[in-house]
Amino acid sequence: MRVFIAIIVGLIGGFILGIALSSFIGVLGMLLFNEPIGIKFLSYFTAIICAVVVPIIDQKNLKSGN
């Protein structure tokens, strides 16, 4: 159950992180190149990556006693 919650938290957090990162890249592109740039589906990629990374980090912290 703990792993499932970590996956859900990773998905939601990664999706929000991807939206924020995509907005930052778009603003930076407007400042530097006068046209919006970005990575298509960035929020989905970060959600998947965080859904994998968060349970791994959680398990390491659980084993080390932190």
All heavy atoms as TSV, in Angstrom:
chain	resi	resn	atom	element	x	y	z
A	1	MET	N	N	0.822	-1.192	0.000
A	1	MET	CA	C	0.000	0.000	0.000
A	1	MET	C	C	0.867	1.258	0.000
A	1	MET	O	O	0.529	2.244	-0.636
A	1	MET	CB	C	-0.907	-0.036	1.238
A	1	MET	CG	C	-1.907	1.051	1.270
A	1	MET	SD	S	-3.109	0.829	-0.027
A	1	MET	CE	C	-4.223	2.129	0.315
A	2	ARG	N	N	1.984	1.198	0.708
A	2	ARG	CA	C	2.887	2.343	0.756
A	2	ARG	C	C	3.484	2.642	-0.610
A	2	ARG	O	O	3.642	3.803	-0.987
A	2	ARG	CB	C	3.972	2.075	1.791
A	2	ARG	CG	C	4.901	3.218	2.013
A	2	ARG	CD	C	5.906	2.877	3.115
A	2	ARG	NE	N	6.843	3.932	3.287
A	2	ARG	CZ	C	6.867	4.747	4.328
A	2	ARG	NH1	N	5.989	4.595	5.288
A	2	ARG	NH2	N	7.762	5.697	4.414
A	3	VAL	N	N	3.809	1.600	-1.362
A	3	VAL	CA	C	4.365	1.782	-2.702
A	3	VAL	C	C	3.317	2.389	-3.637
A	3	VAL	O	O	3.628	3.279	-4.437
A	3	VAL	CB	C	4.888	0.435	-3.265
A	3	VAL	CG1	C	5.335	0.583	-4.700
A	3	VAL	CG2	C	6.014	-0.093	-2.405
A	4	PHE	N	N	2.077	1.943	-3.519
A	4	PHE	CA	C	1.003	2.480	-4.355
A	4	PHE	C	C	0.792	3.970	-4.093
A	4	PHE	O	O	0.640	4.755	-5.033
A	4	PHE	CB	C	-0.290	1.706	-4.094
A	4	PHE	CG	C	-1.452	2.197	-4.904
A	4	PHE	CD1	C	-1.509	1.968	-6.271
A	4	PHE	CD2	C	-2.485	2.895	-4.308
A	4	PHE	CE1	C	-2.579	2.432	-7.022
A	4	PHE	CE2	C	-3.552	3.363	-5.043
A	4	PHE	CZ	C	-3.604	3.121	-6.414
A	5	ILE	N	N	0.814	4.370	-2.840
A	5	ILE	CA	C	0.659	5.785	-2.497
A	5	ILE	C	C	1.840	6.588	-3.030
A	5	ILE	O	O	1.664	7.701	-3.537
A	5	ILE	CB	C	0.492	5.955	-0.976
A	5	ILE	CG1	C	-0.846	5.351	-0.531
A	5	ILE	CG2	C	0.587	7.420	-0.566
A	5	ILE	CD1	C	-1.038	5.289	0.952
A	6	ALA	N	N	3.042	6.021	-2.934
A	6	ALA	CA	C	4.226	6.705	-3.464
A	6	ALA	C	C	4.125	6.883	-4.978
A	6	ALA	O	O	4.519	7.919	-5.517
A	6	ALA	CB	C	5.486	5.934	-3.092
A	7	ILE	N	N	3.587	5.890	-5.675
A	7	ILE	CA	C	3.411	5.999	-7.127
A	7	ILE	C	C	2.405	7.087	-7.463
A	7	ILE	O	O	2.623	7.906	-8.371
A	7	ILE	CB	C	2.993	4.642	-7.723
A	7	ILE	CG1	C	4.151	3.651	-7.645
A	7	ILE	CG2	C	2.520	4.802	-9.166
A	7	ILE	CD1	C	3.780	2.234	-8.019
A	8	ILE	N	N	1.296	7.130	-6.743
A	8	ILE	CA	C	0.274	8.156	-6.994
A	8	ILE	C	C	0.834	9.550	-6.712
A	8	ILE	O	O	0.631	10.485	-7.500
A	8	ILE	CB	C	-0.985	7.888	-6.138
A	8	ILE	CG1	C	-1.628	6.558	-6.527
A	8	ILE	CG2	C	-1.982	9.029	-6.253
A	8	ILE	CD1	C	-2.093	6.492	-7.958
A	9	VAL	N	N	1.557	9.698	-5.612
A	9	VAL	CA	C	2.173	10.990	-5.286
A	9	VAL	C	C	3.190	11.374	-6.356
A	9	VAL	O	O	3.269	12.535	-6.764
A	9	VAL	CB	C	2.817	10.943	-3.879
A	9	VAL	CG1	C	3.707	12.141	-3.641
A	9	VAL	CG2	C	1.751	10.848	-2.823
A	10	GLY	N	N	3.956	10.403	-6.831
A	10	GLY	CA	C	4.920	10.666	-7.894
A	10	GLY	C	C	4.255	11.094	-9.184
A	10	GLY	O	O	4.732	12.008	-9.869
A	11	LEU	N	N	3.144	10.462	-9.536
A	11	LEU	CA	C	2.417	10.844	-10.746
A	11	LEU	C	C	1.890	12.269	-10.667
A	11	LEU	O	O	2.071	13.075	-11.587
A	11	LEU	CB	C	1.260	9.880	-10.998
A	11	LEU	CG	C	1.585	8.548	-11.642
A	11	LEU	CD1	C	0.365	7.646	-11.633
A	11	LEU	CD2	C	2.074	8.761	-13.052
A	12	ILE	N	N	1.243	12.576	-9.562
A	12	ILE	CA	C	0.651	13.913	-9.411
A	12	ILE	C	C	1.746	14.975	-9.317
A	12	ILE	O	O	1.690	16.011	-9.996
A	12	ILE	CB	C	-0.278	13.946	-8.184
A	12	ILE	CG1	C	-1.480	13.036	-8.422
A	12	ILE	CG2	C	-0.732	15.371	-7.887
A	12	ILE	CD1	C	-2.330	12.798	-7.191
A	13	GLY	N	N	2.740	14.719	-8.496
A	13	GLY	CA	C	3.831	15.685	-8.342
A	13	GLY	C	C	4.634	15.866	-9.620
A	13	GLY	O	O	5.012	16.988	-9.980
A	14	GLY	N	N	4.882	14.778	-10.321
A	14	GLY	CA	C	5.618	14.858	-11.584
A	14	GLY	C	C	4.847	15.604	-12.648
A	14	GLY	O	O	5.428	16.353	-13.442
A	15	PHE	N	N	3.539	15.427	-12.669
A	15	PHE	CA	C	2.713	16.139	-13.647
A	15	PHE	C	C	2.743	17.638	-13.372
A	15	PHE	O	O	2.920	18.447	-14.293
A	15	PHE	CB	C	1.279	15.615	-13.601
A	15	PHE	CG	C	0.415	16.139	-14.708
A	15	PHE	CD1	C	0.527	15.629	-15.991
A	15	PHE	CD2	C	-0.497	17.145	-14.469
A	15	PHE	CE1	C	-0.259	16.107	-17.012
A	15	PHE	CE2	C	-1.292	17.642	-15.482
A	15	PHE	CZ	C	-1.175	17.115	-16.770
A	16	ILE	N	N	2.612	18.017	-12.120
A	16	ILE	CA	C	2.662	19.439	-11.751
A	16	ILE	C	C	4.049	20.005	-12.028
A	16	ILE	O	O	4.184	21.125	-12.544
A	16	ILE	CB	C	2.247	19.623	-10.280
A	16	ILE	CG1	C	0.773	19.271	-10.123
A	16	ILE	CG2	C	2.525	21.040	-9.805
A	16	ILE	CD1	C	0.300	19.201	-8.697
A	17	LEU	N	N	5.091	19.245	-11.712
A	17	LEU	CA	C	6.458	19.671	-12.011
A	17	LEU	C	C	6.655	19.862	-13.506
A	17	LEU	O	O	7.289	20.830	-13.936
A	17	LEU	CB	C	7.457	18.647	-11.472
A	17	LEU	CG	C	8.927	18.896	-11.796
A	17	LEU	CD1	C	9.423	20.108	-11.017
A	17	LEU	CD2	C	9.747	17.672	-11.471
A	18	GLY	N	N	6.103	18.972	-14.317
A	18	GLY	CA	C	6.217	19.083	-15.766
A	18	GLY	C	C	5.520	20.310	-16.309
A	18	GLY	O	O	6.030	20.977	-17.223
A	19	ILE	N	N	4.357	20.640	-15.769
A	19	ILE	CA	C	3.646	21.848	-16.201
A	19	ILE	C	C	4.461	23.089	-15.847
A	19	ILE	O	O	4.621	23.995	-16.672
A	19	ILE	CB	C	2.245	21.903	-15.571
A	19	ILE	CG1	C	1.356	20.814	-16.166
A	19	ILE	CG2	C	1.613	23.274	-15.777
A	19	ILE	CD1	C	0.020	20.669	-15.475
A	20	ALA	N	N	4.996	23.132	-14.631
A	20	ALA	CA	C	5.798	24.286	-14.217
A	20	ALA	C	C	7.071	24.405	-15.054
A	20	ALA	O	O	7.443	25.496	-15.488
A	20	ALA	CB	C	6.147	24.170	-12.734
A	21	LEU	N	N	7.718	23.283	-15.308
A	21	LEU	CA	C	8.941	23.283	-16.107
A	21	LEU	C	C	8.659	23.693	-17.548
A	21	LEU	O	O	9.422	24.453	-18.149
A	21	LEU	CB	C	9.593	21.906	-16.050
A	21	LEU	CG	C	10.986	21.753	-16.644
A	21	LEU	CD1	C	11.958	22.686	-15.944
A	21	LEU	CD2	C	11.443	20.315	-16.508
A	22	SER	N	N	7.553	23.231	-18.095
A	22	SER	CA	C	7.170	23.598	-19.454
A	22	SER	C	C	6.881	25.092	-19.554
A	22	SER	O	O	7.276	25.747	-20.532
A	22	SER	CB	C	5.943	22.793	-19.877
A	22	SER	OG	O	5.539	23.147	-21.167
A	23	SER	N	N	6.222	25.646	-18.558
A	23	SER	CA	C	5.955	27.087	-18.543
A	23	SER	C	C	7.250	27.877	-18.440
A	23	SER	O	O	7.424	28.887	-19.124
A	23	SER	CB	C	5.045	27.443	-17.373
A	23	SER	OG	O	3.806	26.822	-17.509
A	24	PHE	N	N	8.157	27.418	-17.608
A	24	PHE	CA	C	9.446	28.090	-17.460
A	24	PHE	C	C	10.234	28.066	-18.767
A	24	PHE	O	O	10.823	29.075	-19.166
A	24	PHE	CB	C	10.249	27.430	-16.333
A	24	PHE	CG	C	11.613	28.030	-16.141
A	24	PHE	CD1	C	11.747	29.269	-15.545
A	24	PHE	CD2	C	12.735	27.360	-16.563
A	24	PHE	CE1	C	13.002	29.833	-15.365
A	24	PHE	CE2	C	13.994	27.915	-16.393
A	24	PHE	CZ	C	14.133	29.150	-15.790
A	25	ILE	N	N	10.236	26.926	-19.440
A	25	ILE	CA	C	10.938	26.815	-20.721
A	25	ILE	C	C	10.292	27.730	-21.755
A	25	ILE	O	O	10.986	28.376	-22.552
A	25	ILE	CB	C	10.968	25.351	-21.194
A	25	ILE	CG1	C	11.881	24.521	-20.287
A	25	ILE	CG2	C	11.440	25.248	-22.639
A	25	ILE	CD1	C	11.804	23.028	-20.532
A	26	GLY	N	N	8.972	27.821	-21.755
A	26	GLY	CA	C	8.271	28.704	-22.686
A	26	GLY	C	C	8.597	30.168	-22.452
A	26	GLY	O	O	8.842	30.918	-23.401
A	27	VAL	N	N	8.617	30.581	-21.195
A	27	VAL	CA	C	8.963	31.971	-20.869
A	27	VAL	C	C	10.412	32.257	-21.229
A	27	VAL	O	O	10.739	33.313	-21.796
A	27	VAL	CB	C	8.692	32.256	-19.373
A	27	VAL	CG1	C	9.292	33.582	-18.952
A	27	VAL	CG2	C	7.212	32.227	-19.095
A	28	LEU	N	N	11.298	31.339	-20.925
A	28	LEU	CA	C	12.708	31.506	-21.261
A	28	LEU	C	C	12.900	31.599	-22.778
A	28	LEU	O	O	13.693	32.411	-23.259
A	28	LEU	CB	C	13.519	30.341	-20.685
A	28	LEU	CG	C	15.028	30.499	-20.640
A	28	LEU	CD1	C	15.405	31.651	-19.724
A	28	LEU	CD2	C	15.668	29.218	-20.162
A	29	GLY	N	N	12.158	30.801	-23.519
A	29	GLY	CA	C	12.218	30.874	-24.972
A	29	GLY	C	C	11.726	32.205	-25.501
A	29	GLY	O	O	12.288	32.755	-26.459
A	30	MET	N	N	10.682	32.728	-24.885
A	30	MET	CA	C	10.178	34.044	-25.311
A	30	MET	C	C	11.202	35.138	-25.019
A	30	MET	O	O	11.365	36.066	-25.806
A	30	MET	CB	C	8.860	34.367	-24.612
A	30	MET	CG	C	7.673	33.621	-25.136
A	30	MET	SD	S	7.309	33.951	-26.857
A	30	MET	CE	C	6.747	35.627	-26.771
A	31	LEU	N	N	11.891	35.037	-23.907
A	31	LEU	CA	C	12.879	36.053	-23.565
A	31	LEU	C	C	14.106	35.987	-24.464
A	31	LEU	O	O	14.656	37.019	-24.852
A	31	LEU	CB	C	13.312	35.904	-22.102
A	31	LEU	CG	C	12.280	36.279	-21.046
A	31	LEU	CD1	C	12.801	35.935	-19.666
A	31	LEU	CD2	C	11.943	37.745	-21.140
A	32	LEU	N	N	14.538	34.788	-24.783
A	32	LEU	CA	C	15.774	34.632	-25.547
A	32	LEU	C	C	15.570	34.666	-27.054
A	32	LEU	O	O	16.390	35.238	-27.777
A	32	LEU	CB	C	16.473	33.327	-25.156
A	32	LEU	CG	C	16.954	33.220	-23.708
A	32	LEU	CD1	C	17.532	31.841	-23.446
A	32	LEU	CD2	C	17.966	34.297	-23.398
A	33	PHE	N	N	14.513	34.040	-27.552
A	33	PHE	CA	C	14.358	33.851	-28.991
A	33	PHE	C	C	13.113	34.509	-29.575
A	33	PHE	O	O	12.853	34.390	-30.764
A	33	PHE	CB	C	14.312	32.351	-29.315
A	33	PHE	CG	C	15.484	31.583	-28.776
A	33	PHE	CD1	C	15.296	30.592	-27.826
A	33	PHE	CD2	C	16.764	31.853	-29.201
A	33	PHE	CE1	C	16.361	29.880	-27.315
A	33	PHE	CE2	C	17.847	31.142	-28.700
A	33	PHE	CZ	C	17.644	30.159	-27.763
A	34	ASN	N	N	12.319	35.185	-28.749
A	34	ASN	CA	C	11.068	35.828	-29.165
A	34	ASN	C	C	10.068	34.862	-29.793
A	34	ASN	O	O	9.266	35.252	-30.640
A	34	ASN	CB	C	11.338	36.993	-30.121
A	34	ASN	CG	C	11.922	38.178	-29.417
A	34	ASN	OD1	O	11.699	38.371	-28.232
A	34	ASN	ND2	N	12.685	38.981	-30.136
A	35	GLU	N	N	10.117	33.618	-29.418
A	35	GLU	CA	C	9.113	32.640	-29.827
A	35	GLU	C	C	9.021	31.563	-28.748
A	35	GLU	O	O	10.024	31.220	-28.128
A	35	GLU	CB	C	9.432	32.015	-31.179
A	35	GLU	CG	C	10.705	31.204	-31.239
A	35	GLU	CD	C	10.948	30.654	-32.630
A	35	GLU	OE1	O	11.002	31.449	-33.563
A	35	GLU	OE2	O	11.074	29.428	-32.733
A	36	PRO	N	N	7.826	31.076	-28.508
A	36	PRO	CA	C	7.683	30.051	-27.462
A	36	PRO	C	C	8.315	28.732	-27.900
A	36	PRO	O	O	8.130	28.286	-29.027
A	36	PRO	CB	C	6.177	29.917	-27.291
A	36	PRO	CG	C	5.600	30.385	-28.567
A	36	PRO	CD	C	6.549	31.421	-29.110
A	37	ILE	N	N	9.094	28.158	-27.018
A	37	ILE	CA	C	9.666	26.848	-27.275
A	37	ILE	C	C	9.218	25.923	-26.157
A	37	ILE	O	O	8.770	26.378	-25.095
A	37	ILE	CB	C	11.208	26.881	-27.368
A	37	ILE	CG1	C	11.811	27.414	-26.071
A	37	ILE	CG2	C	11.660	27.682	-28.559
A	37	ILE	CD1	C	13.309	27.306	-26.012
A	38	GLY	N	N	9.336	24.663	-26.362
A	38	GLY	CA	C	8.938	23.719	-25.330
A	38	GLY	C	C	9.127	22.292	-25.784
A	38	GLY	O	O	9.490	22.026	-26.924
A	39	ILE	N	N	8.864	21.388	-24.885
A	39	ILE	CA	C	8.955	19.955	-25.155
A	39	ILE	C	C	7.545	19.403	-25.090
A	39	ILE	O	O	6.859	19.546	-24.072
A	39	ILE	CB	C	9.868	19.261	-24.128
A	39	ILE	CG1	C	11.268	19.875	-24.159
A	39	ILE	CG2	C	9.924	17.768	-24.386
A	39	ILE	CD1	C	12.165	19.422	-23.041
A	40	LYS	N	N	7.127	18.803	-26.177
A	40	LYS	CA	C	5.786	18.253	-26.243
A	40	LYS	C	C	5.662	17.094	-25.244
A	40	LYS	O	O	6.563	16.268	-25.127
A	40	LYS	CB	C	5.521	17.749	-27.656
A	40	LYS	CG	C	4.084	17.653	-28.018
A	40	LYS	CD	C	3.957	17.268	-29.477
A	40	LYS	CE	C	2.787	18.007	-30.059
A	40	LYS	NZ	N	2.570	17.651	-31.454
A	41	PHE	N	N	4.567	17.062	-24.506
A	41	PHE	CA	C	4.257	16.020	-23.525
A	41	PHE	C	C	5.251	15.959	-22.368
A	41	PHE	O	O	5.439	14.914	-21.754
A	41	PHE	CB	C	4.169	14.641	-24.191
A	41	PHE	CG	C	3.219	14.575	-25.336
A	41	PHE	CD1	C	3.673	14.321	-26.617
A	41	PHE	CD2	C	1.867	14.785	-25.146
A	41	PHE	CE1	C	2.803	14.257	-27.682
A	41	PHE	CE2	C	0.989	14.735	-26.207
A	41	PHE	CZ	C	1.451	14.468	-27.483
A	42	LEU	N	N	5.887	17.081	-22.036
A	42	LEU	CA	C	6.865	17.106	-20.943
A	42	LEU	C	C	6.231	16.713	-19.612
A	42	LEU	O	O	6.832	15.987	-18.826
A	42	LEU	CB	C	7.510	18.491	-20.827
A	42	LEU	CG	C	8.538	18.662	-19.721
A	42	LEU	CD1	C	9.737	17.749	-19.973
A	42	LEU	CD2	C	8.982	20.098	-19.611
A	43	SER	N	N	5.009	17.166	-19.361
A	43	SER	CA	C	4.368	16.856	-18.084
A	43	SER	C	C	4.103	15.356	-17.936
A	43	SER	O	O	4.202	14.818	-16.833
A	43	SER	CB	C	3.077	17.646	-17.929
A	43	SER	OG	O	2.218	17.404	-19.007
A	44	TYR	N	N	3.802	14.679	-19.033
A	44	TYR	CA	C	3.587	13.233	-18.965
A	44	TYR	C	C	4.902	12.494	-18.717
A	44	TYR	O	O	4.942	11.518	-17.958
A	44	TYR	CB	C	2.930	12.723	-20.242
A	44	TYR	CG	C	1.562	13.319	-20.467
A	44	TYR	CD1	C	1.313	14.145	-21.553
A	44	TYR	CD2	C	0.517	13.078	-19.584
A	44	TYR	CE1	C	0.064	14.696	-21.762
A	44	TYR	CE2	C	-0.730	13.631	-19.770
A	44	TYR	CZ	C	-0.951	14.435	-20.870
A	44	TYR	OH	O	-2.183	14.986	-21.059
A	45	PHE	N	N	5.970	12.951	-19.369
A	45	PHE	CA	C	7.273	12.320	-19.160
A	45	PHE	C	C	7.740	12.478	-17.718
A	45	PHE	O	O	8.215	11.517	-17.102
A	45	PHE	CB	C	8.328	12.911	-20.100
A	45	PHE	CG	C	8.094	12.608	-21.558
A	45	PHE	CD1	C	8.351	13.568	-22.518
A	45	PHE	CD2	C	7.622	11.383	-21.968
A	45	PHE	CE1	C	8.141	13.310	-23.858
A	45	PHE	CE2	C	7.398	11.103	-23.306
A	45	PHE	CZ	C	7.658	12.076	-24.249
A	46	THR	N	N	7.605	13.683	-17.169
A	46	THR	CA	C	8.036	13.884	-15.787
A	46	THR	C	C	7.152	13.114	-14.802
A	46	THR	O	O	7.643	12.646	-13.777
A	46	THR	CB	C	8.057	15.382	-15.422
A	46	THR	OG1	O	6.772	15.947	-15.676
A	46	THR	CG2	C	9.125	16.124	-16.187
A	47	ALA	N	N	5.869	12.968	-15.122
A	47	ALA	CA	C	4.988	12.184	-14.247
A	47	ALA	C	C	5.429	10.724	-14.208
A	47	ALA	O	O	5.484	10.117	-13.134
A	47	ALA	CB	C	3.546	12.295	-14.726
A	48	ILE	N	N	5.766	10.167	-15.355
A	48	ILE	CA	C	6.212	8.769	-15.399
A	48	ILE	C	C	7.544	8.604	-14.681
A	48	ILE	O	O	7.735	7.655	-13.904
A	48	ILE	CB	C	6.297	8.287	-16.861
A	48	ILE	CG1	C	4.897	8.213	-17.457
A	48	ILE	CG2	C	7.001	6.944	-16.952
A	48	ILE	CD1	C	4.876	8.000	-18.948
A	49	ILE	N	N	8.467	9.527	-14.913
A	49	ILE	CA	C	9.777	9.444	-14.258
A	49	ILE	C	C	9.628	9.555	-12.747
A	49	ILE	O	O	10.220	8.764	-11.993
A	49	ILE	CB	C	10.716	10.543	-14.804
A	49	ILE	CG1	C	11.099	10.214	-16.252
A	49	ILE	CG2	C	11.969	10.675	-13.951
A	49	ILE	CD1	C	11.786	11.344	-16.981
A	50	CYS	N	N	8.820	10.491	-12.284
A	50	CYS	CA	C	8.625	10.650	-10.829
A	50	CYS	C	C	7.874	9.474	-10.226
A	50	CYS	O	O	8.107	9.123	-9.071
A	50	CYS	CB	C	7.899	11.954	-10.538
A	50	CYS	SG	S	8.915	13.405	-10.798
A	51	ALA	N	N	6.969	8.846	-10.989
A	51	ALA	CA	C	6.247	7.675	-10.483
A	51	ALA	C	C	7.185	6.498	-10.281
A	51	ALA	O	O	6.891	5.591	-9.493
A	51	ALA	CB	C	5.125	7.299	-11.439
A	52	VAL	N	N	8.310	6.491	-10.949
A	52	VAL	CA	C	9.306	5.438	-10.758
A	52	VAL	C	C	10.301	5.821	-9.667
A	52	VAL	O	O	10.666	4.999	-8.818
A	52	VAL	CB	C	10.048	5.152	-12.089
A	52	VAL	CG1	C	11.211	4.213	-11.885
A	52	VAL	CG2	C	9.080	4.602	-13.126
A	53	VAL	N	N	10.723	7.082	-9.655
A	53	VAL	CA	C	11.779	7.527	-8.743
A	53	VAL	C	C	11.297	7.656	-7.302
A	53	VAL	O	O	12.021	7.280	-6.370
A	53	VAL	CB	C	12.379	8.864	-9.253
A	53	VAL	CG1	C	13.312	9.478	-8.239
A	53	VAL	CG2	C	13.098	8.638	-10.569
A	54	VAL	N	N	10.096	8.175	-7.095
A	54	VAL	CA	C	9.606	8.412	-5.722
A	54	VAL	C	C	9.507	7.116	-4.909
A	54	VAL	O	O	9.974	7.086	-3.762
A	54	VAL	CB	C	8.263	9.184	-5.746
A	54	VAL	CG1	C	7.609	9.196	-4.381
A	54	VAL	CG2	C	8.479	10.602	-6.234
A	55	PRO	N	N	8.941	6.021	-5.425
A	55	PRO	CA	C	8.935	4.781	-4.611
A	55	PRO	C	C	10.336	4.238	-4.326
A	55	PRO	O	O	10.577	3.695	-3.245
A	55	PRO	CB	C	8.145	3.784	-5.464
A	55	PRO	CG	C	7.331	4.616	-6.371
A	55	PRO	CD	C	8.129	5.846	-6.625
A	56	ILE	N	N	11.260	4.417	-5.270
A	56	ILE	CA	C	12.636	3.949	-5.038
A	56	ILE	C	C	13.272	4.728	-3.896
A	56	ILE	O	O	13.883	4.148	-2.989
A	56	ILE	CB	C	13.469	4.069	-6.339
A	56	ILE	CG1	C	12.954	3.074	-7.369
A	56	ILE	CG2	C	14.948	3.850	-6.049
A	56	ILE	CD1	C	13.557	3.241	-8.735
A	57	ILE	N	N	13.130	6.043	-3.920
A	57	ILE	CA	C	13.671	6.870	-2.845
A	57	ILE	C	C	12.983	6.555	-1.526
A	57	ILE	O	O	13.639	6.495	-0.472
A	57	ILE	CB	C	13.546	8.362	-3.208
A	57	ILE	CG1	C	14.457	8.699	-4.387
A	57	ILE	CG2	C	13.875	9.248	-2.016
A	57	ILE	CD1	C	14.280	10.090	-4.933
A	58	ASP	N	N	11.693	6.323	-1.553
A	58	ASP	CA	C	10.948	5.999	-0.335
A	58	ASP	C	C	11.432	4.690	0.265
A	58	ASP	O	O	11.605	4.581	1.484
A	58	ASP	CB	C	9.443	5.929	-0.646
A	58	ASP	CG	C	8.632	5.690	0.594
A	58	ASP	OD1	O	8.850	6.398	1.598
A	58	ASP	OD2	O	7.751	4.796	0.565
A	59	GLN	N	N	11.681	3.692	-0.572
A	59	GLN	CA	C	12.177	2.406	-0.066
A	59	GLN	C	C	13.572	2.527	0.515
A	59	GLN	O	O	13.894	1.899	1.528
A	59	GLN	CB	C	12.154	1.352	-1.182
A	59	GLN	CG	C	10.768	0.905	-1.587
A	59	GLN	CD	C	10.045	0.229	-0.440
A	59	GLN	OE1	O	10.612	-0.547	0.320
A	59	GLN	NE2	N	8.764	0.543	-0.311
A	60	LYS	N	N	14.433	3.351	-0.118
A	60	LYS	CA	C	15.773	3.548	0.415
A	60	LYS	C	C	15.728	4.236	1.770
A	60	LYS	O	O	16.479	3.888	2.675
A	60	LYS	CB	C	16.621	4.361	-0.562
A	60	LYS	CG	C	17.086	3.575	-1.742
A	60	LYS	CD	C	18.001	4.396	-2.623
A	60	LYS	CE	C	18.446	3.575	-3.807
A	60	LYS	NZ	N	19.331	4.333	-4.708
A	61	ASN	N	N	14.849	5.241	1.901
A	61	ASN	CA	C	14.725	5.933	3.175
A	61	ASN	C	C	14.120	5.031	4.242
A	61	ASN	O	O	14.479	5.127	5.415
A	61	ASN	CB	C	13.862	7.186	3.022
A	61	ASN	CG	C	14.590	8.293	2.304
A	61	ASN	OD1	O	15.808	8.291	2.220
A	61	ASN	ND2	N	13.837	9.226	1.780
A	62	LEU	N	N	13.216	4.147	3.854
A	62	LEU	CA	C	12.605	3.227	4.811
A	62	LEU	C	C	13.638	2.221	5.331
A	62	LEU	O	O	13.656	1.906	6.521
A	62	LEU	CB	C	11.438	2.496	4.129
A	62	LEU	CG	C	10.549	1.633	4.998
A	62	LEU	CD1	C	9.850	2.499	6.043
A	62	LEU	CD2	C	9.536	0.916	4.159
A	63	LYS	N	N	14.509	1.736	4.440
A	63	LYS	CA	C	15.520	0.756	4.853
A	63	LYS	C	C	16.618	1.384	5.710
A	63	LYS	O	O	17.144	0.739	6.596
A	63	LYS	CB	C	16.150	0.108	3.619
A	63	LYS	CG	C	15.230	-0.848	2.922
A	63	LYS	CD	C	15.884	-1.483	1.709
A	63	LYS	CE	C	14.900	-2.390	1.001
A	63	LYS	NZ	N	15.477	-2.965	-0.213
A	64	SER	N	N	16.963	2.649	5.423
A	64	SER	CA	C	18.036	3.287	6.170
A	64	SER	C	C	17.573	3.836	7.517
A	64	SER	O	O	18.381	4.250	8.324
A	64	SER	CB	C	18.680	4.408	5.345
A	64	SER	OG	O	17.775	5.468	5.185
A	65	GLY	N	N	16.262	3.887	7.743
A	65	GLY	CA	C	15.738	4.322	9.018
A	65	GLY	C	C	15.496	5.806	9.118
A	65	GLY	O	O	15.248	6.321	10.191
A	66	ASN	N	N	15.559	6.520	8.027
A	66	ASN	CA	C	15.315	7.975	8.042
A	66	ASN	C	C	13.869	8.288	7.875
A	66	ASN	O	O	13.104	7.787	7.243
A	66	ASN	CB	C	16.124	8.666	6.941
A	66	ASN	CG	C	17.621	8.633	7.247
A	66	ASN	OD1	O	17.998	8.547	8.390
A	66	ASN	ND2	N	18.395	8.695	6.208
